[in-house]
Amino acid sequence: MSEQRAGEAATGILQSLRNLAATLVALLQNRLELLVTDLEEERIRLLQLLFWAAGALFFFALGVLMVTMLIVLLLWDSHRIVGVAVLAAVFLAIGVGLAIGVRNRMHVRPRLFSSSLDELAKDKDRLTSR
């Protein structure tokens, strides 16, 4: 009888190990799917950002060009050189300000894979608390 119980215990342990392995594989698959979703969302966000930035840059440049032409034409007879110089200085100052703003915004970006990392931390807490 004890040999039969030992065999059942070994079978029970093997089944428990199989269940544990299946659970770990399912957990890993779930986390990898979440990671892929994070990557896809980040790619879409960057493409949208690039599209909107290109459109804004195009129309902003067009507007600046028209205002510049208007000011130069208004000052054509009296102070065209001063007008062009002042506009050039203003545009350079705006360009420097925007470059500094872009540099600052590059440092304040959402953490990549943040939801995946949060879920992995929760999993770790659940596994260590048992």
Secondary structure, 3 states (H helix, E strand, C coil): CHHHHHHHHHHHHHHHHHHHHHHHHHHHHHHHHHHHHHHHHHHHHHHHHHHHHHHHHHHHHHHHHHHHHHHHHHCCCCCHHHHHHHHHHHHHHHHHHHHHHHHHHHHCCCCCCHHHHHHHHHHHHHHHHC
